[in-house]
Amino acid sequence: MAATQPVRGHPDRRSAPRYLLSLPIAVRVGIESESVTGVSHNISVRGIYFTIDQEFPPGTVLDVSFTLPAEINEGTEVFVRAQGRVVRVEAESAAERVGVAIVIESYEIVRAKPSLP
């Protein structure tokens, strides 16, 4: 499940607090492409770090979506759609997984998760 403590002990220059959240996320390159599933590791209002089975070069614009669970948001699930640019890609120890960091450029928050077709 998700931990909501800020990440500590990692020297960085980020100005927004990051929260350890292990959530499934859907990632797409553009609105027309099929989504690929990844797992978030930490999220802030300015960026997301996640692991996924597909590598995206730095500069790639991605559409990501995920649901924040009710237990961390006053009893209401929150569906988030965000668009961001890849700023870093790292090899992960898990076979064929890569870590991807994106900076969020825009986002939309929906109070209840929409029904998917």
N, C-alpha and C positions, 0 to 999 in steps of 0.2 A: 504494500500500500504506500501511499505518499507520505513523506515526511515534510513538514512545513518549516523547518528551521533554516535560517539563512546559512549559506556555505561559509565556513570560517577556516582560517589557516591557509588559504590560498592567496598568495600575493598577486594582486592584479590591479588594474587601473579602472575597473568598472565603478560607475557612480551609483548604480541602482542595485539594491540587494537581490541576491539570487536565492531561490528556494529549491531545495532538493525535492523533486517531484518525479516519480517514476510512473509515467502515464503513457498509454498507447497514443500515437499521433499518426495522422495521415499526411503524407507529403506528396506534392505534385509539382512538376515543372510546367507552369502555365495552367490555365483553366481547362484546356481540352485534353490534357494527358490523364492517364490512369494514375491513381494514387498508389503509393508504396507505403507499407506500415513500418514505423520505427518506434522507439521508446525514448521518452524524454529522460534526461538526467537532472537538469536544472533549468529553471525558467525565471526570467525577470521581466519587467515591463519593457525592457529594451532588447532582450535577446533570449534565445533558446539554444541549449546544447542537447543533442540527441544522438542515438546510435541507430544505424540503418544498414541494410545489406547493399546499398548502392552508393557509389561515390559521386559527388557533385563538385565540379571545379569551383574554386573561389570566384565570386562575382555572380554566380548563378542565382537568379531570382526564383524563390520557392514559395508555394502556397502551402501552409501547414494548418491543420485543424486538430483540435483536441477538446476534451471535456474535463473541466475542473470538477471534482466530485463534491457532492453536497456537504460532506463532513468538513470541508475546509472553506465553505462559502455560505455561511449562515443558513444551511439547510436547503440550498437550491443549487442544482447542477447548473453550470455555466458552460455553454458551448462557445469556443473561441475559434475564429478564423483569422489568420495573420498572413501577411506577405513579408518576406524578409530576404536579405541577400547573404549568401554564404561568405563568411569571413575567414573560416579556418576549417581544415579537414585533417583528422588524425587517425592513424592506424589504431585499432582496438585489439586487445588480446584475444577476443572471441573471433573464431574463424570467419573470415569474409565479412566482418562488420567494420564500419568506420564511424568515427565520431565526427559530427558536423556541428559547427557553431554558426548561427545566423544572427544578424542584427535585424530587429523588427523595424520595418519601415511604415507599415500600416496594419491595423487590426479592426475587427468587428466582434462585439460581444453580444451573444444572444442568451437571455436568461434561462430558457429551457432548451434542451437539446432538440433540434428539429428532427422530424421524422424523415428517414431516408427512404428513397424508393426501393 
